[in-house]
């Protein structure tokens, strides 16, 4: 049998069903690969003993005389972003302020995955409280992208905030990983690491038990190595949750069945506003190539306009910090996590938050508090919400004439660690193609479609109307087949270089 870490979820599912491999062997291979990947700093907490127990239990269910209860992800080893609460297992959100926090409950998403038979390899590193586009703001240190420029030993960012999840999947030590997307934190790291990342429709996946950043924007989704694997994993994650008031009661379709390979007759929108000044030529060339692939497959390409796109980033960087300032008020040193004592309660609050929050989190909390303050609420926050409404209407108008939209996933390939960390505006621009879908609440997926001139992955993004992930996956599958992306990072970290 070939290296078990090189197969995907769909292939492993079939091999497990035939009895050609066991979950114990599959999990052992991935646990060993996880341990060997420590130079990437992609994992906050490894759980090899728990993984072994879960894999053995999966094999036992499968071997029952009556065929057993086999879940959609039965025996599949996954990594979990350290933003998802896991019962009795350290959950830090990448922050010092949650040191030692072990929840007494399980997030709805992870609970669904375990009920589907999945196995937990551990918790992945992330930007602190999911605030970042490079995975450099984590208290646990930056994650290193498994990819490097050939002949250059500088470490690159994996994108953020779900960089640890993306690195685990790209580095072949997790078959899939949970992630969250507030302004692009699934799709941008997927583009930077040559993986497939999907942000579902807002409300498609429960947010209960996911540490909150911006409650009206956060959405959980999967990162995998193929579109089919992504569809399988989302099917297990999605569904109504009465514990989440924003959870949708829409039925969960068979996303895998949507991968028909046929896009004939579909109308694909190409928004003129996504052509940016100074955008690298290779990004625009890849976009044009993607347009050509879909046209060759029988889709109709339609030029469209999303006129308020240019206001998406400013609106997002008012709304998201405003919601973050409210959500992060609960971290005060009283109930859980870090506590730094002071002479009185107020000083204890101040000391704890000053020591516990990193620079980027403090920056966003201060921005959020400012835009919500008296005298500025109407000028900033209320205006941003009005702009958000206009952006949402732009998408609704577009989807009256097209079935989906094709754009680049990110404005560049992965860059070196430290290259942009002193320039917040430049860092925020990484989300320019992804933020609008979060503001509108619509689904989007990034598919690896080519390599930069330096040999780094580049992605294309498919956006679709709310709760139409089936069309999104259908188009993404055709793009994946046309691109034929098979490149892998050289496993430099295993040599200890």
Secondary structure, DSSP 8 states (H G I E B T S, - for coil): ---GGGS-HHHHHHHHHHTSS-HHHHHHHHHHHHHHTGGG--EEEE-HHHHHHHHHHHHHHHTSTT-----TTTT-EEEEETTB-BTTBB--TT-GGGTT-B-SS--HHHHHHHHTT-EEEEEE--SGGG--SSS---TT-----S---TT----B---SSSHHHHHHHHTTS-SEEEEEESSSTTHHHHHHHT-EEEE--TTSS--TTB--S-TTT-EEEEEESSHHHHHHHHHHH-S--TT-TT--------TGGG--S--TT-EEEEEGGG--TT--HHHHHHHHHHHHHHHHTT-EEEEE--TTGGGHHHHHHHHHHHHHHHHGGG-SSSSSS-----SSHHHHHHHHHHHHS-HHHHHHHHHHHHHTSTTTIIIIIIHHHHHHHHHHHHHHHHTTT-SEEEEES-SS---BTTSSTT-HHHHHGGGTTTHHHHHHT--EEEEEEEE-TTS-EEEEEEEE-TT-HHHHHHHHHHHHHHHT-------GGGGT-
